[in-house]
Amino acid sequence: MPEQYIGLQEVINKQAEEPQPFLTEGQMEQINFTLIEALHTNKQVYLTYYKNGQRITETGLIQFVDSLGNLFVFIDEV
């Protein structure tokens, strides 16, 4: 019986998956601007990212931004 619940949960999770979003050049520039602004003002931001077919949103602070290397350090509230 527990195997049925595991299989059912997998089906439900698969149906809830979303396609990975595509960002335009303008959207990426806006994200970069927001990251740099949040870094310099020590402003809290909402970060939404895509992982395993799901969109995940967390709140935290930007600690470092490397625009050329496409890297930033995000510290969440936990």
Buried (B, 14 or more C-beta within 10 A) or exposed (E): EEEEEEEEEEEEEEEEEEEEEEEEEEEEEEEBEEBBEBBEEEEEBEBEEEEEEEEEEEEBBBEEBEEEEEEBEBEEEE
